[in-house]
Amino acid sequence: MLFRHSLTLCKSLVLFSLLAFSVAAKEQDLSLPNTVTIQSGQIEGTIVAPEVQAFLGIPYAAPPVRELRWQDPQPVKSWSGIYHADDFAPQCMQPQRGILTNQYSGSEVTSEDCLYLNVWAQNGLKKAPVIVFIHGGGFFVGAGSMPLYGGKTVAEHGAVFVNFNYRLGPLGFLAHPELSSESTHGSSGNFGFLDQIAALRWVRDNIAQFGGDPSNVTIVGQSAGSMSVLVLQSSPLAKGLFHRAVGMSGAMLASEGPFKMRPLDVAENDGIRLQQIWKANSLTELRALPADRLIVPRTPDSPPVGPIVDGYVMPDSSKNIFAKSAQNDVPLLLGFTHDESFGGIGQVKGLAEYKQGAAKLYGERTAEFLKLYPASNDQEAIAQATASDRDNTMASAMDSWARAQIQFGHAPVYSYMFARPHSYPDGVTITNLDPASAGAYHTSEVPFWLGTLESFNLFRTTREWTQEDRQFSNAMLNSLLAFARTGSPNTDKLNWVRFDVKKPQLLELGNAAKLEPWPDESKLEFFRQP
């Protein structure tokens, strides 16, 4: 009996000592994370910098599995005790990347149970601007856990940073008549966007607990994330959930062109074709299939899967919504990179190949095209092929977005072209990128905006950043923060001008920052013609 009492006393003393240390450590701001209470319960994060905590893998919706596959996101169930938000949740189902690819992010755990978000915040903040980043990846790949999209540096500069996963591929964007029939709103297909809206509602309801201001939220997206930003600006379901928006290289304004949104009936027919490919006889059988069976390889003859005009999230095309001045009228920061493209003529080796490609693509309009993009030698042909493809597939889309906001809204637009190639070590091999010719490629601006340059060197050295690169990244990051705080990206380092439809100028972010004209509107109009 004496031994039992002594053991109990010892345990009590140990627990008391640990509790006393915990209280003292928090009072002295040592290495113990704070506990935060959100609507669904208490969470505890992890310290990632002297003044910054990360809260990783916070559920913002119920797992979309079994009967919840292809359903609108459902509320999270509350928990008792402390939820340890100290590690990333699985990525949504997607193809895996090889270790030599450009954005390899280490071990990639995927799951259909993937609706989680991450928060980075400084200790002691109140009413800080909130930046919510939406990852790209063509609506087929990507995750908030990718180091490229990390929020530590943004948080160190005084904003609360949030990113999240959303359903991808067929699990996020399958339309089907049976799904539309069972839905309370009579539509299907844009489940990934409904996830994004659920994440923004979570931010509205909980971000003050991390020191963020729910009345000052800036959404930022790149590529498919930028297309998502435009959808959110267009959707009545997102009204009031954000107050500024940044679109980097991605816009889908209409139901035609290189980036088009199919109507619901067309998308439902494509869903039936997918059902046939999966050899399922009913919606019940579709929901019973293993999730990894539903990752569809993108091939020219496979049914498309992606954003649609569904009548609910998107009651109409963005072009028509803006024309009615029905968009969420917020300040915009829009841009693209110097050397990106999606289709067009493609890379050419010289003048002859350039002219052949133009003739094949533009037919009887070839002479008009070559007048807009003239070339008299191989070097000029290579440059003009790149420029025309960029203008065709990216610059024209971002220009249309900017013009629609200026014509039908009141909030200002600022614009940029990122033209700073990355710095590479000699001899580096990257399977999906040629350092010698990549230039300012698609996605190359993201690490500069977010201060995540070193994300490329976590597993092997693929970049050789200079001090000038780091300083330029810091200047861009400060512009992003200024925009999030005030709606204007102007700082003492970077001077911006508002987009003017009569004389549009952008800020070229290259070896230095300088104002330059947008690509000539006559060039962009050439590509908009049917």
C-alpha positions in Angstrom: 0.0 0.0 0.0 2.8 2.4 0.9 4.5 1.6 -2.5 1.3 2.3 -4.3 0.8 5.7 -2.6 4.5 6.6 -3.3 4.1 5.7 -7.0 0.9 7.9 -7.2 2.8 10.8 -5.5 5.7 10.4 -7.9 3.3 10.5 -10.9 1.6 13.6 -9.5 4.9 15.4 -9.0 6.0 14.5 -12.6 2.7 15.8 -14.1 2.9 18.9 -11.9 6.5 19.5 -13.1 5.5 19.1 -16.8 2.6 21.4 -16.4 4.7 24.0 -14.6 7.3 23.8 -17.4 4.7 24.2 -20.0 3.2 27.3 -18.4 6.7 28.8 -17.8 7.8 28.0 -21.3 4.7 29.7 -22.8 5.2 32.7 -20.5 8.8 33.0 -21.7 7.8 32.4 -25.4 9.9 29.2 -25.6 9.4 26.4 -28.1 5.9 25.3 -27.2 3.1 26.0 -29.7 -0.1 27.8 -28.7 -3.5 26.1 -28.6 -6.2 27.8 -30.7 -9.9 27.2 -30.3 -11.8 27.1 -33.6 -15.5 26.3 -34.2 -14.8 22.5 -34.4 -12.5 22.3 -31.4 -9.1 23.0 -30.0 -6.0 22.7 -32.2 -2.3 22.9 -31.5 0.2 23.7 -34.2 4.0 23.5 -34.6 6.7 26.2 -34.5 8.4 26.8 -37.8 10.3 30.0 -37.1 11.0 32.0 -33.9 7.8 34.0 -34.2 5.7 31.8 -36.6 3.5 28.9 -36.0 2.1 26.5 -38.6 -1.2 24.7 -38.1 -1.2 21.9 -40.6 -3.9 19.5 -41.8 -6.9 21.2 -40.3 -10.1 19.7 -41.6 -12.5 22.2 -43.2 -15.0 19.7 -44.5 -16.0 16.1 -43.8 -14.1 13.4 -45.7 -15.7 13.2 -49.1 -15.7 9.4 -49.1 -18.3 6.6 -49.7 -21.8 8.2 -49.9 -20.2 11.7 -49.8 -18.2 11.0 -53.0 -19.5 13.6 -55.5 -21.5 15.4 -52.9 -21.2 19.1 -51.9 -18.7 19.4 -49.0 -20.3 18.7 -45.7 -19.6 20.2 -42.2 -16.7 18.9 -40.1 -17.7 17.0 -36.9 -16.5 18.7 -33.8 -14.0 16.9 -31.6 -13.1 16.8 -27.9 -9.5 17.2 -26.7 -6.7 18.8 -28.7 -6.3 18.2 -32.4 -2.5 18.1 -33.2 -2.2 20.1 -36.4 1.5 19.5 -36.8 1.7 17.6 -40.1 0.3 18.0 -43.6 -2.8 15.9 -44.5 -2.7 13.7 -47.6 -3.0 15.2 -51.0 -6.2 14.7 -53.0 -6.0 11.7 -55.4 -3.7 12.5 -58.3 -0.8 11.1 -60.4 2.6 11.0 -58.7 5.7 13.0 -59.7 9.1 11.5 -60.4 12.1 12.6 -58.3 13.7 14.4 -61.2 10.7 16.6 -62.1 10.8 20.3 -61.6 8.5 20.5 -58.6 9.2 17.2 -56.8 7.9 17.6 -53.3 9.2 14.5 -51.6 7.0 11.6 -50.5 3.5 12.2 -51.7 0.7 10.5 -49.7 -2.7 10.7 -51.5 -6.2 9.9 -50.3 -9.8 10.6 -51.1 -10.0 12.0 -47.6 -8.1 15.2 -48.4 -10.2 18.3 -47.5 -7.7 20.0 -45.2 -6.1 23.4 -45.0 -3.0 24.9 -43.5 -2.4 28.2 -41.6 0.8 30.0 -41.0 0.7 33.0 -38.5 2.9 35.1 -36.3 2.3 35.0 -32.6 0.3 37.9 -31.1 -1.2 39.3 -34.4 -4.6 41.1 -34.4 -6.5 42.1 -37.5 -3.7 41.0 -39.9 -4.3 40.8 -43.6 -5.2 37.2 -44.7 -3.8 35.7 -47.9 -5.4 32.5 -49.1 -3.5 30.7 -51.8 -5.1 28.3 -54.3 -2.7 25.9 -55.9 -2.5 25.2 -59.6 -2.0 21.9 -61.5 -4.6 21.8 -64.3 -7.3 20.7 -61.8 -5.5 17.3 -61.9 -2.5 17.7 -59.5 -1.3 19.9 -56.7 -1.7 20.3 -53.0 -1.3 22.8 -50.2 1.5 20.7 -48.8 3.9 21.4 -51.7 6.8 23.5 -50.4 6.5 25.9 -53.3 3.2 27.0 -51.8 4.4 27.3 -48.2 3.4 30.2 -46.0 6.3 30.7 -43.5 7.9 33.7 -45.3 4.6 35.4 -45.9 3.7 35.0 -42.2 7.1 36.4 -41.2 6.2 39.5 -43.1 3.0 40.0 -41.0 0.1 38.4 -42.9 -1.8 35.2 -42.0 -1.3 32.7 -44.8 -3.7 29.9 -45.7 -3.6 27.2 -48.4 -5.7 24.1 -48.8 -6.4 21.0 -50.9 -9.5 20.7 -53.0 -10.8 17.7 -55.0 -9.1 17.2 -58.3 -9.7 15.3 -61.6 -13.0 13.2 -61.8 -13.4 13.2 -58.1 -13.6 17.0 -58.1 -15.1 17.8 -61.5 -17.2 14.8 -62.8 -20.6 15.9 -64.1 -23.3 13.2 -64.6 -27.1 13.3 -65.0 -27.6 11.1 -62.0 -25.5 13.4 -59.9 -27.4 16.4 -61.1 -30.7 14.6 -60.4 -29.8 13.8 -56.8 -28.4 17.3 -56.1 -30.6 19.8 -54.2 -29.5 22.5 -56.8 -29.9 20.3 -59.9 -26.3 20.4 -61.0 -23.0 18.6 -60.7 -19.4 18.9 -61.8 -17.8 21.7 -59.9 -17.2 19.9 -56.6 -13.6 21.3 -56.4 -14.9 24.8 -56.5 -17.5 24.1 -53.8 -14.5 22.8 -51.7 -12.8 26.2 -52.3 -15.8 28.1 -51.2 -16.1 25.9 -48.1 -12.5 26.7 -47.3 -13.2 30.4 -47.7 -16.2 30.1 -45.4 -13.9 28.4 -42.8 -11.5 31.3 -43.1 -14.4 33.7 -42.5 -15.5 31.9 -39.4 -12.2 31.0 -37.9 -9.3 33.1 -39.1 -9.6 35.7 -36.3 -8.5 33.1 -33.8 -5.1 33.1 -35.6 -4.8 36.9 -35.6 -6.3 37.4 -39.1 -8.9 39.9 -40.2 -11.9 38.1 -41.8 -12.9 41.4 -43.4 -9.5 41.7 -45.2 -9.0 38.4 -47.2 -7.0 38.3 -50.4 -7.3 35.2 -52.6 -4.3 34.3 -54.7 -4.1 31.6 -57.4 -1.7 30.5 -60.1 -2.6 28.5 -63.3 -5.6 26.4 -62.3 -5.6 28.4 -59.1 -5.9 31.6 -61.1 -8.7 30.2 -63.1 -10.3 29.3 -59.7 -9.9 33.0 -58.6 -11.8 34.1 -61.7 -14.5 31.5 -60.9 -14.7 32.8 -57.3 -14.9 36.4 -58.5 -17.7 35.3 -60.9 -19.7 33.1 -58.5 -22.5 34.5 -56.3 -21.7 31.7 -53.8 -18.4 33.4 -53.0 -19.9 36.9 -52.4 -18.4 38.6 -49.4 -15.8 35.8 -48.7 -12.8 37.8 -50.1 -11.9 41.5 -50.7 -9.0 41.4 -53.1 -7.9 38.9 -55.7 -4.6 38.0 -57.5 -4.6 35.9 -60.7 -1.3 34.5 -62.0 -1.4 33.0 -65.5 -4.9 31.5 -65.9 -8.4 32.7 -66.9 -11.5 31.0 -68.4 -13.9 33.8 -69.4 -16.1 32.1 -72.0 -17.2 28.8 -73.4 -14.8 29.0 -76.3 -11.1 29.4 -76.9 -8.1 27.5 -75.5 -9.4 27.7 -71.9 -13.1 27.0 -72.2 -15.9 25.9 -69.8 -18.3 23.4 -71.1 -22.0 23.7 -70.4 -23.7 21.3 -68.0 -25.4 19.1 -70.6 -22.1 18.6 -72.5 -20.2 17.8 -69.3 -22.9 15.3 -68.2 -22.5 13.4 -71.5 -18.8 13.4 -71.0 -19.5 11.9 -67.6 -21.5 9.1 -69.1 -18.6 8.3 -71.4 -16.3 8.1 -68.4 -18.8 5.8 -66.7 -18.5 3.5 -69.7 -14.7 3.6 -69.6 -14.9 2.6 -65.9 -17.3 -0.2 -66.7 -19.8 0.9 -64.0 -23.5 0.4 -64.5 -24.8 2.9 -62.0 -23.9 5.8 -59.7 -23.8 3.3 -56.8 -21.2 1.3 -58.7 -19.3 4.4 -59.5 -19.2 5.3 -55.8 -17.9 1.8 -55.0 -14.9 2.0 -57.3 -11.5 2.4 -55.7 -10.4 6.0 -55.8 -7.2 5.3 -57.6 -9.2 3.8 -60.5 -10.7 7.3 -61.1 -7.4 9.1 -61.9 -7.9 9.5 -65.6 -4.8 10.0 -67.8 -5.2 13.1 -70.0 -5.0 11.8 -73.6 -6.4 13.5 -76.7 -9.2 11.0 -77.0 -10.3 10.8 -73.3 -13.4 12.7 -72.2 -12.5 16.1 -70.8 -12.9 16.7 -67.0 -12.7 20.1 -65.6 -14.6 23.3 -64.7 -18.0 23.8 -66.3 -20.9 26.3 -66.4 -23.1 24.3 -64.1 -25.9 26.8 -63.3 -25.0 26.9 -59.6 -21.4 27.7 -58.8 -21.3 29.3 -62.3 -24.8 30.5 -63.3 -23.3 31.7 -66.6 -19.9 32.1 -68.2 -17.6 34.7 -66.5 -17.8 36.8 -69.7 -21.5 37.1 -69.3 -21.5 37.5 -65.6 -19.0 40.5 -65.9 -21.1 41.9 -68.7 -24.0 42.2 -66.2 -21.7 43.8 -63.6 -22.6 40.8 -61.4 -19.1 39.8 -60.5 -17.6 40.3 -57.0 -16.1 43.7 -57.7 -12.8 43.7 -55.9 -9.3 45.1 -56.7 -7.3 42.8 -59.0 -3.6 42.0 -59.5 -3.2 40.0 -62.7 -0.3 38.8 -64.7 1.5 36.2 -66.7 5.1 35.1 -67.5 7.2 36.0 -70.5 7.8 32.5 -71.9 4.7 30.4 -71.0 2.2 29.0 -73.4 -0.3 26.2 -73.8 -0.5 25.1 -77.4 -0.2 27.2 -80.5 2.7 26.7 -82.9 5.0 25.2 -80.3 8.8 25.3 -80.1 10.5 25.6 -83.5 14.0 25.2 -84.6 14.1 27.9 -87.3 12.3 30.1 -89.8 11.1 27.4 -92.1 9.5 25.4 -89.3 7.9 28.6 -87.9 6.2 29.5 -91.2 5.0 25.9 -91.7 3.6 25.8 -88.2 1.8 29.2 -88.8 0.3 27.9 -92.0 -0.9 24.7 -90.4 -2.5 26.6 -87.5 -3.9 29.7 -89.1 -4.6 28.7 -92.7 -5.8 31.5 -94.8 -5.0 33.9 -92.0 -1.3 33.1 -92.1 -0.3 36.3 -93.9 -2.1 38.4 -91.3 -0.4 36.4 -88.5 3.1 36.8 -90.0 2.5 40.5 -90.3 1.8 40.7 -86.6 4.7 38.4 -85.7 7.3 38.9 -88.5 10.5 36.9 -88.6 13.3 37.0 -91.1 15.8 34.5 -89.6 15.9 31.5 -87.3 16.5 33.4 -84.1 13.6 35.8 -84.7 11.4 32.8 -85.6 12.1 31.0 -82.4 11.4 34.2 -80.4 8.2 35.0 -82.3 6.9 31.5 -81.9 7.2 31.8 -78.2 5.7 35.3 -78.0 2.7 34.4 -80.3 1.9 31.2 -78.3 2.1 33.2 -75.0 -0.2 35.9 -76.4 -2.6 33.4 -77.9 -3.1 31.2 -74.8 -2.2 33.4 -71.8 -1.7 37.1 -72.4 -5.0 37.4 -74.3 -6.9 35.7 -71.5 -5.4 37.8 -68.7 -6.0 41.0 -70.8 -9.7 40.0 -71.3 -10.1 39.5 -67.5 -8.5 42.9 -66.8 -10.6 44.7 -69.5 -13.8 43.0 -68.2 -13.2 44.3 -64.7 -12.4 47.8 -65.8 -15.4 48.0 -68.2 -18.0 46.4 -65.9 -16.6 47.1 -62.4 -15.3 49.9 -60.2 -12.3 48.4 -58.4 -8.9 48.9 -60.0 -6.6 46.4 -61.8 -2.8 46.2 -61.7 -0.9 43.9 -64.0 2.6 42.4 -64.5 4.7 40.2 -66.7 7.2 38.1 -64.9 10.4 37.9 -67.1 13.1 36.7 -64.8 14.6 33.3 -65.6 15.6 31.1 -62.7 19.3 30.6 -61.8 20.4 27.0 -62.3 23.6 25.1 -61.3 25.7 23.7 -64.1 24.7 20.3 -65.3 21.4 20.0 -63.5 18.9 17.5 -65.1 15.2 18.2 -64.8 13.1 15.8 -66.7 10.2 18.2 -67.6 12.2 21.4 -68.0 15.2 22.5 -70.0 17.1 25.1 -68.0 18.8 26.4 -71.1 15.5 27.3 -72.9 12.9 27.5 -70.1 13.1 31.3 -69.6 10.4 32.7 -67.4 8.3 29.5 -67.6 4.8 28.8 -66.4 4.8 28.9 -62.5 8.3 30.4 -62.4 6.9 33.5 -60.6 5.4 31.7 -57.7 8.5 31.2 -55.5 9.3 34.9 -56.0 5.9 36.1 -54.9 5.7 33.7 -51.8 9.4 33.8 -50.8 9.8 30.0 -51.4 12.9 30.0 -53.6 14.5 27.3 -51.5 11.6 24.9 -52.1 13.5 23.8 -55.3 16.6 22.7 -53.2 15.0 20.6 -50.5 15.8 17.2 -52.0 18.6 18.1 -54.4 20.1 21.3 -55.7 18.2 22.4 -58.8 18.6 26.2 -58.4 21.6 28.4 -57.7 19.9 31.6 -56.4 21.8 34.8 -56.3 21.6 37.5 -53.7 19.8 39.6 -56.4 17.2 36.8 -56.8 16.5 36.9 -53.1 16.3 40.7 -53.0 13.9 40.7 -56.0 11.7 38.0 -54.3 11.6 40.2 -51.2 10.5 43.2 -53.2 7.7 41.1 -55.0 6.6 39.7 -51.7 6.3 43.1 -50.1 4.2 44.3 -53.1 1.9 41.3 -52.6 1.6 42.2 -48.9 0.9 45.9 -49.7 -1.9 44.8 -52.1 -3.3 42.5 -49.4 -3.3 45.4 -46.9 -4.5 48.2 -49.0 -5.6 47.1 -52.4 -2.6 48.7 -54.0 0.7 46.9 -54.7 2.8 50.0 -54.7 5.9 50.0 -52.4 9.1 52.0 -52.3 10.8 49.3 -54.5 8.1 48.5 -57.0 5.9 51.3 -58.6 2.8 50.1 -60.3 0.2 51.8 -62.5 -3.5 51.0 -62.8 -4.6 49.1 -65.9 -5.9 51.6 -68.5 -7.8 50.1 -71.4 -6.7 53.0 -73.7 -3.0 52.7 -72.9 -2.5 49.4 -71.0 0.9 49.2 -69.2 2.2 46.4 -67.0 5.1 46.1 -64.6 7.7 43.9 -66.2 9.4 41.9 -63.4 12.7 40.9 -65.1 16.3 41.6 -64.3 14.8 44.9 -63.0 11.3 46.2 -62.6 10.1 48.6 -65.3 6.8 49.7 -66.8 6.2 48.3 -70.3 3.2 48.3 -72.7 1.0 45.2 -72.8 1.3 43.1 -76.0 -0.4 45.0 -78.8 -4.2 44.7 -78.6 -4.3 44.0 -82.4 -2.3 40.9 -81.7 -4.6 39.7 -78.9 -7.7 40.4 -81.0 -6.3 38.2 -83.8 -6.4 35.2 -81.4 -9.9 36.0 -80.2 -11.4 35.8 -83.6 -13.2 32.6 -84.3 
